[in-house]
Amino acid sequence: MMTIDVIIPVYKPGNTLKKLIKTLEYQTCQIQKIWLMHTEDGADLSWVQEALIPVEEILIPKDAYDH
């Protein structure tokens, strides 16, 4: 069976991100890992470790973007 990784760009995450990750847990295509490309905004994403799929956060520092 083929597996995939999912990359999600994240800025000021909220309940929508939680719903998205829950939805991804029940897809027919097996997801190996979810990557969150998260811009540094002070949001706490520690809750993602409760997901059924491994989640990796890649933090993008403020000096790497201009918004």
C-alpha positions in Angstrom: 0.0 0.0 0.0 1.3 3.4 -0.9 1.7 6.0 1.9 2.0 9.8 1.6 3.1 12.7 3.7 1.0 15.8 4.0 2.5 19.3 4.2 0.3 22.0 5.7 1.4 25.7 5.8 0.2 27.1 9.1 -0.2 30.7 10.3 -2.2 31.5 13.5 -3.7 28.0 13.7 -7.1 27.4 15.4 -9.9 25.0 15.5 -9.8 24.6 11.7 -6.4 23.0 11.9 -7.6 20.6 14.6 -10.6 19.6 12.4 -8.3 19.2 9.4 -5.9 16.8 11.2 -8.9 14.8 12.6 -10.2 14.5 9.0 -6.8 13.4 7.7 -6.8 10.5 10.2 -9.7 8.9 8.5 -8.6 9.1 4.8 -8.5 6.0 2.7 -5.0 6.8 1.5 -2.6 6.0 4.4 -0.8 9.1 5.7 2.7 8.4 7.0 3.4 11.8 8.5 1.9 15.3 8.7 4.3 18.2 8.3 3.2 21.6 9.7 5.2 24.5 8.2 4.4 26.9 11.0 5.4 30.6 11.0 6.5 31.8 14.4 3.4 33.5 15.9 3.5 32.3 19.5 0.7 29.7 19.0 1.0 26.5 21.0 0.8 23.4 18.9 1.6 20.8 21.5 -1.9 19.4 21.1 -0.9 17.9 17.7 1.1 15.1 19.5 -2.3 13.6 20.4 -3.1 12.9 16.7 -3.2 9.3 15.5 -0.7 10.2 12.7 2.8 11.4 13.5 3.0 15.2 13.2 6.2 17.1 12.8 6.3 20.9 13.2 8.8 22.9 11.2 9.1 26.4 12.7 9.8 29.3 10.3 11.4 32.2 12.2 10.0 35.7 11.8 13.2 36.9 10.0 12.6 34.3 7.3 9.3 35.9 6.1 8.0 39.5 5.6 4.3 39.4 6.7 
